[in-house]
Amino acid sequence: MTLHLKKAELHCHLEGAAPPALVLEQAARYGVDTSRFLKDGSYVWKDFAEFIACYDEVAGVFRTEEDYALLTETYLAELSAINTIYSELFVSPDHGDRIGLGADNYIAGVCEGIRRAKAASGIECRLVVVGERHFGPDRVIAAARYAARRDNPLITGFNMAGEERMGRVADYAAAFDIARDAGLGITIHAGEVCGAFSVADALDLVRPSRIGHGVRAIEDSALVDRLASLGTVLEVCPGSNVALNVFPDFESHPLRRLKEAGVKVTISSDDPPFFHTSLKREYELAATAFRFSEQEINALTRTALQAAFVDEPTRARLLAMI
């Protein structure tokens, strides 16, 4: 239905995009028993805590630079096949260190996958370094310092993800100051597991240009007005929100209400196979569940490109393709 439309994605966790078929191949290579987290072609989890544990199990079958090149190339090829022209991927240097690969080698593998995918299809991709909230402020600050030291033109943004109920936004604010001072684009997960207050805290303490999810801002009309006034862009992932029971169904999901209130919104897939979704499905949901016209969907894509953490000549070239 929407296959012919150009697409862009701002919110996707790299390991969270790993297709189950590829994970099975990787697990066989390393002798990993997948029965704990993968059954009948689907990832197994029940709530947000189990989702994070399952995510870590999946990530554990990618161990070398070439593994990460393959994962990245595979996902970007999936995107380009549905007419996606731009992707931002969330990557964690901490993860590279934890698996013994090292942050630099981890990033190098991802960048090789980006280069291969661009050579094959022309898709543009940039990386947003993520600090993982549930490992505490020191690790998030370390991730920001890593991103700030970058000499890699593909690293263009900084984010904080993970368990939203861990600590206060104020505990992590210094990380965003480091990233901002280094010229990185700023986004933060908020307003998903936690309510509208977490979005307000993010605006007050982090001053991001974008917010990952942010959908529970709908609980506070004054906050919705503030988001619209500031022009803060929400990276909305409806399939993820429903899968995690942030909202019970698409009828109650506030994507259209936020848009009609003047908030800048985009659509992304988050951790697509974990939530039985894909960027293709998210665009189809925009047309069906949310009843956006093709013109409106193209406007969502333009919003994503206007908010992308990318250099201006590339942005102009991408916008000209819509």
TIMI-528117 format. One record per atom (N, C-alpha, C): y, x, z; residue in one letter. Coordinates in steps of 0.1 Angstrom, whole numbers, plus 5000, padded with zeros to 4 digits. Layout:
N
YXZA/...
***
This chain:
322
498850085000M/500050005000M/501350095000M/501350195008T/502550285009T/502250425004T/501050434997L/500650574993L/501650634984L/502350554976H/503350614966H/504650654973H/504850614985L/506150654991L/506050794997L/507150874995K/507251005001K/507250985016K/506751085023K/506551065038K/506951195045K/507351185058A/507651295066A/507151275080A/506751375087E/506251355101E/506851465110E/507451415121L/508151505131L/507351525143L/506251445146H/505651445159H/504151455157H/503551575157C/502151585156C/501651715163C/500751705172H/500151815179H/499051875171H/499152005168L/498252065159L/496752045162L/496352085174E/494952065178E/494551915179E/495551835182G/495351685182G/495151625168G/495351705158A/495151655144A/493851705138A/493051775146A/491751825142A/490751715138A/490351705125P/489451605121P/488051625128P/487451515132P/486151535139P/485051615130P/485151595117A/484151665109A/484351815110A/485651855110L/485952005111L/485552055125L/485751975135V/485452015149V/483852035150V/483151945144L/481651965144L/481252095137L/481852125126E/481552245119E/481952365128E/483052365134Q/483452475143Q/482552485155Q/482152375161A/481352375172A/479952435169A/479452395157A/478152455153A/478252605151A/479452655146R/479652795145R/479652875158R/480152805168Y/480252875181Y/479152825191Y/478252735187G/477252695196G/477752605208G/478752525205V/479352435215V/478752295215V/478352245226D/477852115227D/478952015227D/478951925217T/480151835216T/479851695222T/478651685229S/478251545234S/479251495244S/479951585251R/480851545262R/482151475256R/482451515244F/483851475239F/483851415225F/482651415218L/482651365204L/481351285202L/481451165198K/480251075197K/480450985185K/479550985176D/479550895164D/480850915156D/481251045155G/482451075147G/483751035154G/483751005166S/485050975174S/485151055186S/486351085190Y/486551155203Y/486451055214Y/485951105226V/485551015237V/486551045248V/487250935252W/488150945264W/488550795267W/488950775280K/489250645284K/490750625289K/491350725294D/492750715298D/493450835295D/494750845299F/495550965295F/494951095301F/494551095313A/493951215319A/492751255311A/491851165308E/490651195300E/491051245286E/492051185280F/492551225267F/492951375267F/493651415277I/494051555278I/492851645279I/491851605287A/490651685289A/489851695276A/489851575268C/489151575256C/489851665246C/491151655246Y/492051735237Y/491751885239Y/491651925252D/491352065255D/489952105250D/488952015251E/487652045245E/487652065230E/488351985223V/488451995209V/489152125205V/490252155212A/490952285210A/490152405212A/489152395221G/488252505224G/487352555213G/487252475202V/486352525191V/487152595180V/488452615183F/489352695174F/489652825182F/489252935177R/489253055185R/489853185178R/489953185165T/490453295158T/491653265150T/492253365144E/493353345135E/492953255123E/491753295118E/491253215106E/490953075110E/490453055122D/490152915126D/491452835126D/492552895131Y/493852825131Y/494452805117Y/494252905109A/494652895095A/493952775088A/492652765091L/491852655085L/492252525090L/492452505103L/492952385109L/494252335103L/495152435103T/496552395098T/496452355083T/495752435075E/495652405061E/495052275059E/493952245066T/493252115065T/494151995068T/494952005078Y/495751895082Y/496851875071Y/497551985068L/498551975058L/498051925044L/496851965041A/496251915028A/496051765029A/495651715041E/495551565043E/496851495041E/497951565047L/499251505046L/499751505031L/499551615024S/500051625011S/499351525001S/498151495005A/497351404996A/497951254997A/498751225007I/499351095008I/500851105005I/501251204999N/502651214994N/503551265005N/503151335015T/503951385025T/504651515020T/505951515022I/506751635017I/507151725029I/507151675041Y/507551755053Y/506751725065Y/506451825073S/505651815085S/506251915095S/506351865108E/506551955119E/505351945128E/504852065132L/503652075140L/503952135154L/503452075164F/503652125178F/502552225181F/502952345185V/502052455188V/502352505202V/501252555209S/501452605222S/501052755223S/501952845225P/501652985227P/500753005239P/500952925249D/500152925261D/498652905258D/498352815248H/497052795244H/496452915238H/497252985230G/496753105224G/496353215234G/497153215244D/496853315255D/495653275263D/495453145266R/494353095274R/493053115268R/492953105254I/491653125248I/491453275244I/492353365248G/492053505246G/492453555232G/493053465224L/493453505211L/494853575211L/495653525221G/497053585222G/497953495214G/499153475219A/500153385213A/500453435199A/500753565197D/501153605184D/500053585173D/498853615177N/497753595167N/497553445164N/497653365175Y/497553215173Y/498653165163Y/499853205165I/500953165156I/500753225142I/500253345142A/500053405128A/499053325120A/497953275127G/496953195120G/497553065115G/498353005124V/498952875120V/499852895108V/500653005108C/501553035097C/500853065084C/499653125085E/498853155073E/498453015067E/498052925076G/497652795071G/498752725064G/499952735070I/501152675063I/501452735050I/501352865048R/501552935036R/500552885025R/499252875029R/498252825020R/498552685015R/498852605025A/499152465021A/500352445012A/501352525015K/502552515006K/502252564992K/501452674991A/501052724978A/500252624970A/499452544977A/498652444970A/499352324966A/500252274975S/500852144972S/502452134973S/503052244978G/504452244979G/504952184993G/504052135001I/504552075014I/505252175022I/506352135028E/507152215038E/506652185052E/506552285060C/506152265074C/506952365083C/507352315094R/507952405105R/507152385118R/507352475127L/506652475140L/507652445151L/507252365160V/507952335173V/507052395184V/507552495191V/506852545202V/506952455214V/505752435220V/505652335231V/505352405244V/506052365255G/505752405268G/504952285274G/503852315281E/502952215286E/503352185301E/503852065303R/504452025315R/503552035327R/502252005325H/501251995336H/500952135341H/501352245334F/501152375339F/502252425347F/503352345349G/504452385358G/505652445351G/506752445358P/508052495352P/507952645347P/507252725354D/507252875350D/506652885336D/505552815334R/504852825321R/505752765310R/506452655313V/507352595302V/508452695299V/509052755310I/510152855307I/509552965299I/508353015302A/507753125295A/507653085280A/507252965277A/507052915263A/508452915256A/509452875264A/510852875258A/511253015255A/510953105264R/511353245261R/510653305249R/509353265248Y/508553315236Y/509253265224Y/509553135223A/510153075211A/511553145209A/512253165219A/513653225217A/513553365212A/512453435215R/512353575210R/511853585196R/511553465190R/510853465177R/511653545166R/510953605157D/511553655145D/510753585133D/510353465136N/509553385126N/510353265121N/510753265108P/511553155104P/510853015104P/509553015106L/508852885106L/508952825120L/509352895130I/509552845144I/510952795145I/511152665145T/512552615145T/512952525156T/511952495165G/512252395176G/511452425189G/511852355199F/511252365212F/511052225218F/509952205225N/509552075230N/508852095244N/508751985251M/507851985263M/506951865262M/505651885263A/504651785262A/503751785274A/502751705274G/501751705286G/502051585295G/501551595307E/501551495317E/502951465322E/503551345317E/504851315320E/505051285335E/504051255342R/504151225357R/504251355365R/504151465359M/504151595366M/505551645368M/506051655380G/507351715383G/508451625378G/509651675379R/510951605375R/511451685363R/512151615354V/512751675342V/513651795347V/514351775358A/515251875363A/514552015366A/513252005369D/512452125372D/512352215359D/512452145348Y/512152215335Y/513352245327Y/514552195332A/515752195323A/516152335319A/515852445327A/516252575323A/515552625310A/514352575308A/513652605296A/514352565283A/514952445284F/515652395273F/516952465271F/517652515281D/518852595280D/518552725272D/517352785276I/516952905269I/516752875254I/516052775251A/515752745237A/517052705229A/517952625235R/519152585229R/520052705226R/520152795236D/520952915234D/520453005222D/519152995220A/518553075209A/518653005195A/519252885195G/519552815183G/518352725178G/517452695187L/516252615184L/516652465185L/516052385177G/516152235178G/515452195191G/515952085197I/515452045210I/514951905209I/513651885214T/513051755215T/512251765228T/511951645234I/511151635246I/510351505246I/509151515251H/508351395254H/508951315266H/509251195264A/509751105275A/509550965271A/509450875281G/509450735278G/508150685271G/507050745275E/505750715270E/504950665282E/504350755289V/503650715302V/504550665312V/505750735313C/506750695323C/507750605316C/508550535325G/509450435320G/510750485315G/511750385314A/513050415308A/513750525316A/513450535329F/514150645337F/513950785331F/512750805325S/512350935320S/513250965308S/513550865300V/514350885288V/515850915293V/516250845303A/517650875308A/517751015314A/516651055321D/516651195327D/516751295315D/515951265305A/515951365294A/517351375287A/518051265286L/519351265280L/520351335289L/520251315302D/521151365312D/520951525313D/519751565314L/519351695318L/519051795307L/518551735295V/518051825284V/518951815272V/519651695270R/520551675259R/519851705246R/518751635243P/517951665231P/518551595219P/518351645207S/518751565195S/517651465192S/516451485197R/515351395194R/514551375207R/513851265208I/512951245219I/511551195214I/510551265219G/509151225215G/508751095222G/508550995214H/508150855219H/509450785223H/509850785235G/511050725240G/511050575239G/509950515236V/509850375233V/510050285246V/509850345258R/510050265270R/511550255274R/512350315266A/513750285267A/514050135265A/513250065258I/513449925256I/513449845269I/513049905280E/513049835293E/514449825299E/515449895292D/516749905298D/517749895286D/518349775285S/519249755273S/520449845273S/520949885285A/522049985285A/521650115279A/520450155282L/519850285277L/519650275262L/519250165257V/519050145243V/520450165236V/521450105242D/522850115236D/523250265237D/522850335247R/523250475249R/522550555238R/521350535236L/520650605225L/521250585212L/521650455209A/522250425196A/523550495195A/524350495206S/525650555206S/525550705204S/524650775210L/524450915209L/523850955196L/523150865189G/522450905177G/521150985179G/520650975192T/519451045195T/518250985187T/517451065181V/516351015172V/515051005180V/514450895179L/513150875185L/511950905176L/511050985180E/509851015172E/508750915176E/508750805170V/507850695174V/506550705168V/505450685176C/504050695172C/503350565176C/503550455168P/502950325173P/501450325175P/500750385167G/499250385169G/498850455181G/499550565185S/499250635197S/499650545209S/500850475208N/501250395219N/500350285223N/499750215212V/498850115215V/497450165220V/497050275214A/495750335218A/495850375233A/496950415238L/497150465252L/497550345261L/497650225255N/498050105263N/499450115269N/500350195262V/501750185265V/502250045262V/501749995251F/501949855247F/500649795244F/500349665247P/499049615244P/498749585230P/499749575221D/499449545207D/500749575199D/500649575186F/501749605177F/502849495178F/502449375181E/503349265182E/504349285193E/503949355204S/504849375215S/505549515214S/505149595204H/505649735203H/507149725198H/508049795204P/509549785202P/510049855190P/509249905181L/509849985170L/510949915162L/510649795158R/511649715151R/512849675159R/512549645172R/513749605181R/514649725183R/514049845185L/514949965186L/515749985174L/515049975162K/515749995149K/516949895148K/516649765151E/517649665149E/518749675159E/518549755170A/519549775180A/520449895177A/520149965166G/520950075161G/520350205165G/519250215171V/518650345175V/517950405162V/518150535161K/517550605150K/516050635153K/515150585145V/513750595147V/513050655135V/511950715138T/511050775128T/509650735131T/508650755122I/507250725125I/506350845123I/505450875133S/504550985132S/503250945138S/502251035138S/500951005142S/500451065155S/501151165160D/500951215174D/499651305174D/498551245177D/497151305177D/496251215169D/496351215156P/495851105148P/494351065150P/493351165149P/492051115151P/491651075165P/492351115175F/492151075188F/492450925190F/493450875182F/493950745183F/493450655171F/492550705164H/491950625152H/493150585143H/493950685140T/495050665131T/495250785122T/496350775114S/496750885105S/498150855101S/498850945095L/500150925090L/500150805080L/499150805071K/498950705062K/498950565069K/498150555079R/498050425086R/499350395093R/500050485098E/501350465105E/502350405095E/502350455083Y/503250405072Y/502850265068Y/501550245068E/501050105064E/501350005075E/501350055088L/501649965099L/503149925098L/503950025094A/505449995092A/505649885083A/504749875072A/504949765062A/504349635067A/503149645074T/502449525078T/502749475092T/502449555102A/502649505116A/504149485119A/505049575113F/506449575116F/507249515105F/506649485094R/507349415083R/508549485078R/508549615077F/509649685071F/509449685056F/510549665048S/510449675034S/510349825029S/510049845017E/509949985012E/511250055013E/512349985011Q/513650045013Q/513850085027Q/513450005037E/513550035051E/512650155055E/511450155049I/510550265052I/511150395047I/511750395035N/512350515029N/513450555038N/514150465044A/515250495053A/514750565066A/513550525071L/512950595082L/512650735078L/512150755066T/511750895062T/513050975060T/514150915055R/515350995054R/515851025068R/515750935078T/516150975091T/515351095097T/514051095094A/513251205098A/513751335092A/514051335079L/514451455073L/515851495078L/516751405080Q/518051435086Q/517951495100Q/516851455107A/516651505121A/515751625121A/515251665110A/514251775110A/514851905114A/514051995121F/514552125125F/514352225113F/515252215104V/515052285091V/516452335086V/516452435078D/517752485073D/518252385063D/519652395061E/520352285053E/519952285039E/519752395032P/519252385018P/517952325016P/517052345025T/515752285025T/515852135028T/516652095037R/516851955041R/517451885028R/518451945022A/519051875010A/518051854999A/517151954997R/516151944986R/515151834990R/514751825002L/513751725006L/514451585005L/515651575010L/516251445009L/516451394995L/516651484986A/516751454972A/515451394966A/514351414973M/513051374968M/512751224972M/513551174981I/513351034985I/513950934976I/
***
